[in-house]
Amino acid sequence: MSLSSEASQALQAFQQARGWEQRARLLMQWGDRLAPLNEREKTEDNRVHGCESLVWLVANQQGGQWQFKATSDARLLKGLLALLLVRVQGLNSAELAKLELGAWFTELGLERQLSPSRSNGLHAVLQRMAQLASAA
């Protein structure tokens, strides 16, 4: 699967970062880029369960390609969500189902910073994306 230009930008930025402090700063910056969800989108139906923090996910399919919006009340998780979203935007359902989340975060150099609960939360988001894609 090829990377979008935004995913390539993220990969380049994180691969050039030296150490966890620079990566953490980058994570916060990417999280700040997330399009905000309005209060109507922050519903129980859009909430992702399986995350320790509050996470909401909104999906829209256009021409067979998925577009997602997400946010969280946790700043670090917002950055991780932003990196997940740049990786999945524009994928079709089959590509979404094949995405190796662990491999993406390893490429970014963030796998060591993913605590088991954060990792489980991101997998819950990806599973929710896959559910929405298979239901469409």
Backbone as CSV, one residue per row, in Angstrom:
resi,resn,N_x,N_y,N_z,CA_x,CA_y,CA_z,C_x,C_y,C_z
1,MET,0.854,-1.189,0.000,0.000,0.000,0.000,0.888,1.236,0.000
2,SER,0.645,2.112,-0.914,1.459,3.321,-0.971,0.951,4.333,0.062
3,LEU,1.825,5.237,0.443,1.484,6.249,1.433,0.974,7.516,0.753
4,SER,0.024,8.165,1.379,-0.422,9.477,0.910,0.714,10.469,1.149
5,SER,0.626,11.631,0.523,1.690,12.620,0.717,1.761,13.055,2.182
6,GLU,0.605,13.163,2.843,0.596,13.566,4.252,1.216,12.487,5.135
7,ALA,0.936,11.214,4.841,1.536,10.115,5.606,3.046,10.084,5.369
8,SER,3.474,10.340,4.139,4.911,10.390,3.837,5.593,11.522,4.599
9,GLN,4.912,12.667,4.682,5.439,13.803,5.454,5.619,13.419,6.914
10,ALA,4.613,12.771,7.474,4.673,12.355,8.877,5.832,11.396,9.080
11,LEU,5.950,10.421,8.188,7.010,9.422,8.299,8.381,10.096,8.266
12,GLN,8.567,11.010,7.337,9.842,11.714,7.214,10.151,12.520,8.483
13,ALA,9.158,13.252,8.987,9.349,14.076,10.183,9.724,13.219,11.393
14,PHE,9.036,12.110,11.574,9.292,11.270,12.746,10.602,10.505,12.615
15,GLN,10.972,10.118,11.406,12.244,9.425,11.219,13.428,10.365,11.447
16,GLN,13.228,11.662,11.194,14.303,12.632,11.408,14.393,13.086,12.863
17,ALA,13.344,12.875,13.640,13.328,13.307,15.043,14.366,12.512,15.833
18,ARG,15.053,13.209,16.697,16.068,12.573,17.535,15.532,12.426,18.950
19,GLY,15.261,11.213,19.326,14.839,10.953,20.694,13.363,11.184,20.951
20,TRP,12.948,10.741,22.129,11.543,10.772,22.505,11.021,12.195,22.664
21,GLU,11.825,13.115,23.204,11.333,14.479,23.410,10.906,15.127,22.102
22,GLN,11.721,14.980,21.065,11.348,15.550,19.757,10.112,14.865,19.202
23,ARG,10.034,13.555,19.361,8.854,12.830,18.864,7.599,13.239,19.624
24,ALA,7.733,13.424,20.941,6.580,13.838,21.752,6.092,15.214,21.302
25,ARG,7.022,16.129,21.033,6.658,17.456,20.550,5.943,17.358,19.199
26,LEU,6.490,16.525,18.314,5.856,16.292,17.004,4.452,15.719,17.170
27,LEU,4.314,14.765,18.094,2.997,14.158,18.342,1.974,15.221,18.728
28,MET,2.379,16.117,19.638,1.464,17.186,20.073,1.094,18.083,18.881
29,GLN,2.079,18.405,18.044,1.813,19.253,16.879,0.849,18.564,15.912
30,TRP,1.050,17.283,15.673,0.130,16.559,14.775,-1.268,16.502,15.382
31,GLY,-1.345,16.302,16.691,-2.649,16.279,17.362,-3.383,17.599,17.231
32,ASP,-2.621,18.708,17.260,-3.229,20.036,17.113,-3.805,20.250,15.718
33,ARG,-3.363,19.464,14.742,-3.856,19.595,13.363,-5.206,18.930,13.135
34,LEU,-5.620,18.072,14.061,-6.890,17.352,13.870,-8.043,18.339,13.708
35,ALA,-8.877,18.064,12.730,-10.087,18.873,12.556,-10.969,18.648,13.781
36,PRO,-11.439,19.727,14.396,-12.258,19.546,15.598,-13.610,18.906,15.266
37,LEU,-14.100,18.129,16.193,-15.448,17.575,16.059,-16.393,18.538,16.760
38,ASN,-17.568,18.719,16.182,-18.541,19.560,16.875,-19.290,18.708,17.903
39,GLU,-20.035,19.367,18.757,-20.714,18.652,19.841,-21.712,17.610,19.319
40,ARG,-22.310,17.862,18.153,-23.258,16.891,17.569,-22.541,15.600,17.164
41,GLU,-21.236,15.696,16.871,-20.474,14.508,16.470,-19.937,13.731,17.671
42,LYS,-19.909,14.367,18.835,-19.405,13.714,20.047,-20.552,12.989,20.753
43,THR,-21.092,11.993,20.054,-22.212,11.230,20.602,-21.727,9.872,21.079
44,GLU,-22.579,9.215,21.801,-22.248,7.868,22.283,-22.053,6.916,21.100
45,ASP,-22.833,7.108,20.019,-22.686,6.257,18.830,-21.309,6.403,18.186
46,ASN,-20.710,7.587,18.283,-19.404,7.836,17.670,-18.244,7.580,18.625
47,ARG,-18.558,7.223,19.859,-17.511,6.983,20.844,-16.882,5.611,20.593
48,VAL,-15.564,5.562,20.703,-14.840,4.299,20.533,-14.645,3.697,21.916
49,HIS,-15.167,2.503,22.100,-15.017,1.828,23.391,-13.782,0.942,23.325
50,GLY,-13.097,0.817,24.450,-11.860,0.054,24.478,-10.659,0.964,24.673
51,CYS,-10.922,2.268,24.769,-9.868,3.249,25.044,-10.044,3.735,26.482
52,GLU,-8.935,3.923,27.185,-9.026,4.470,28.537,-9.495,5.914,28.500
53,SER,-9.042,6.654,27.475,-9.442,8.051,27.306,-10.709,8.101,26.461
54,LEU,-11.335,9.256,26.446,-12.498,9.437,25.581,-12.010,9.647,24.151
55,VAL,-12.552,8.860,23.229,-12.208,8.966,21.815,-13.496,8.893,21.004
56,TRP,-13.608,9.810,20.039,-14.755,9.798,19.129,-14.235,9.652,17.711
57,LEU,-14.975,8.905,16.899,-14.597,8.660,15.515,-15.818,8.852,14.621
58,VAL,-15.635,9.658,13.566,-16.694,9.895,12.590,-16.160,9.446,11.232
59,ALA,-16.961,8.643,10.530,-16.524,8.114,9.230,-17.461,8.569,8.132
60,ASN,-16.880,8.739,6.951,-17.651,9.134,5.779,-17.019,8.433,4.578
61,GLN,-17.848,7.800,3.764,-17.323,7.123,2.574,-17.765,7.890,1.329
62,GLN,-16.785,8.198,0.481,-17.081,8.887,-0.774,-16.372,8.159,-1.897
63,GLY,-17.129,7.707,-2.867,-16.545,7.023,-4.010,-15.712,5.806,-3.628
64,GLY,-16.145,5.098,-2.596,-15.427,3.895,-2.174,-14.240,4.173,-1.276
65,GLN,-13.933,5.430,-1.028,-12.788,5.773,-0.185,-13.276,6.353,1.143
66,TRP,-12.572,6.003,2.212,-12.957,6.422,3.553,-12.268,7.707,3.975
67,GLN,-13.026,8.568,4.628,-12.508,9.777,5.266,-12.945,9.724,6.727
68,PHE,-11.999,9.935,7.612,-12.292,9.847,9.044,-11.956,11.154,9.743
69,LYS,-12.693,11.416,10.807,-12.374,12.489,11.746,-12.381,11.846,13.127
70,ALA,-11.459,12.270,13.969,-11.401,11.711,15.316,-10.819,12.740,16.265
71,THR,-11.128,12.577,17.535,-10.513,13.394,18.567,-10.523,12.632,19.878
72,SER,-9.773,13.148,20.818,-9.692,12.546,22.144,-9.523,13.644,23.170
73,ASP,-9.820,13.322,24.421,-9.590,14.275,25.502,-8.137,14.207,25.988
74,ALA,-7.358,13.243,25.497,-5.959,13.082,25.910,-5.036,13.620,24.811
75,ARG,-4.140,14.526,25.176,-3.328,15.231,24.183,-2.405,14.293,23.398
76,LEU,-1.729,13.382,24.086,-0.826,12.452,23.410,-1.610,11.537,22.472
77,LEU,-2.758,11.092,22.931,-3.596,10.223,22.104,-4.102,10.961,20.864
78,LYS,-4.375,12.256,20.983,-4.783,13.042,19.808,-3.698,12.988,18.739
79,GLY,-2.436,13.069,19.153,-1.328,12.978,18.203,-1.270,11.618,17.544
80,LEU,-1.449,10.571,18.332,-1.445,9.206,17.785,-2.618,9.019,16.819
81,LEU,-3.775,9.575,17.181,-4.940,9.504,16.286,-4.661,10.229,14.973
82,ALA,-4.024,11.399,15.063,-3.701,12.162,13.851,-2.810,11.335,12.931
83,LEU,-1.850,10.623,13.505,-0.947,9.797,12.702,-1.679,8.586,12.122
84,LEU,-2.613,8.044,12.876,-3.432,6.943,12.359,-4.293,7.455,11.197
85,LEU,-4.910,8.622,11.380,-5.796,9.158,10.346,-5.050,9.464,9.052
86,VAL,-3.835,10.040,9.137,-3.131,10.330,7.880,-2.789,9.036,7.152
87,ARG,-2.662,7.944,7.896,-2.349,6.656,7.267,-3.568,6.022,6.605
88,VAL,-4.770,6.272,7.141,-5.959,5.572,6.630,-6.837,6.413,5.702
89,GLN,-6.651,7.737,5.675,-7.513,8.576,4.838,-7.435,8.123,3.384
90,GLY,-8.601,7.989,2.771,-8.650,7.668,1.356,-8.491,6.199,1.017
91,LEU,-8.341,5.349,2.024,-8.252,3.909,1.744,-9.643,3.367,1.457
92,ASN,-9.692,2.281,0.687,-10.977,1.606,0.523,-11.112,0.555,1.622
93,SER,-12.244,-0.106,1.685,-12.509,-1.051,2.782,-11.499,-2.191,2.828
94,ALA,-11.103,-2.721,1.675,-10.146,-3.839,1.639,-8.773,-3.397,2.142
95,GLU,-8.332,-2.217,1.719,-7.038,-1.701,2.170,-7.054,-1.428,3.674
96,LEU,-8.168,-0.905,4.151,-8.314,-0.620,5.575,-8.206,-1.912,6.390
97,ALA,-8.832,-2.970,5.891,-8.807,-4.255,6.596,-7.395,-4.848,6.657
98,LYS,-6.550,-4.535,5.675,-5.198,-5.101,5.618,-4.148,-4.274,6.346
99,LEU,-4.511,-3.089,6.816,-3.533,-2.188,7.415,-2.894,-2.797,8.663
100,GLU,-1.579,-2.794,8.699,-0.819,-3.256,9.862,-0.490,-2.051,10.726
101,LEU,-1.274,-1.828,11.742,-1.109,-0.670,12.605,0.254,-0.678,13.314
102,GLY,0.647,-1.817,13.825,1.925,-1.919,14.524,3.091,-1.546,13.626
103,ALA,3.042,-1.994,12.383,4.122,-1.705,11.430,4.212,-0.207,11.162
104,TRP,3.077,0.470,11.064,3.062,1.918,10.820,3.730,2.666,11.980
105,PHE,3.359,2.318,13.213,3.941,3.012,14.362,5.410,2.626,14.573
106,THR,5.796,1.429,14.135,7.211,1.044,14.168,7.996,1.898,13.176
107,GLU,7.458,2.067,11.966,8.115,2.916,10.967,8.296,4.340,11.486
108,LEU,7.319,4.825,12.243,7.381,6.176,12.803,8.340,6.264,13.991
109,GLY,8.782,5.100,14.487,9.676,5.082,15.643,8.946,5.304,16.958
110,LEU,7.654,4.979,16.983,6.841,5.231,18.177,6.415,3.959,18.907
111,GLU,6.833,2.788,18.407,6.320,1.547,19.000,6.694,1.418,20.478
112,ARG,7.861,1.914,20.883,8.262,1.786,22.284,7.441,2.695,23.191
113,GLN,6.886,3.758,22.629,6.101,4.687,23.436,4.639,4.258,23.556
114,LEU,4.268,3.222,22.850,2.888,2.754,22.927,2.736,1.804,24.102
115,SER,2.237,2.329,25.201,1.960,1.467,26.351,0.888,0.466,25.922
116,PRO,0.757,-0.647,26.655,-0.293,-1.606,26.283,-1.683,-0.968,26.195
117,SER,-2.003,-0.040,27.110,-3.343,0.557,27.063,-3.493,1.476,25.845
118,ARG,-2.428,2.235,25.489,-2.507,3.089,24.295,-2.601,2.237,23.045
119,SER,-1.808,1.191,23.005,-1.821,0.290,21.864,-3.208,-0.339,21.709
120,ASN,-3.791,-0.798,22.818,-5.144,-1.372,22.784,-6.158,-0.344,22.318
121,GLY,-6.007,0.899,22.768,-6.927,1.961,22.370,-6.856,2.235,20.876
122,LEU,-5.635,2.285,20.328,-5.485,2.511,18.884,-6.052,1.348,18.088
123,HIS,-5.844,0.133,18.588,-6.420,-1.027,17.906,-7.953,-0.982,17.966
124,ALA,-8.501,-0.483,19.070,-9.961,-0.337,19.171,-10.461,0.660,18.124
125,VAL,-9.712,1.739,17.894,-10.089,2.726,16.873,-10.051,2.078,15.491
126,LEU,-8.966,1.344,15.206,-8.841,0.679,13.911,-9.947,-0.363,13.725
127,GLN,-10.274,-1.097,14.787,-11.365,-2.089,14.704,-12.690,-1.395,14.409
128,ARG,-12.913,-0.242,15.038,-14.151,0.514,14.804,-14.212,0.974,13.342
129,MET,-13.059,1.405,12.799,-12.998,1.798,11.392,-13.371,0.605,10.505
130,ALA,-12.814,-0.548,10.821,-13.084,-1.766,10.037,-14.563,-2.157,10.134
131,GLN,-15.168,-2.015,11.330,-16.593,-2.307,11.500,-17.437,-1.388,10.609
132,LEU,-17.120,-0.104,10.652,-17.868,0.859,9.840,-17.701,0.538,8.352
133,ALA,-16.496,0.155,7.964,-16.227,-0.163,6.545,-16.982,-1.411,6.122
134,SER,-17.030,-2.426,6.991,-17.701,-3.672,6.602,-19.223,-3.506,6.608
135,ALA,-19.724,-2.555,7.390,-21.176,-2.326,7.454,-21.662,-1.490,6.270
136,ALA,-20.748,-0.797,5.615,-21.137,0.121,4.521,-21.533,-0.638,3.267
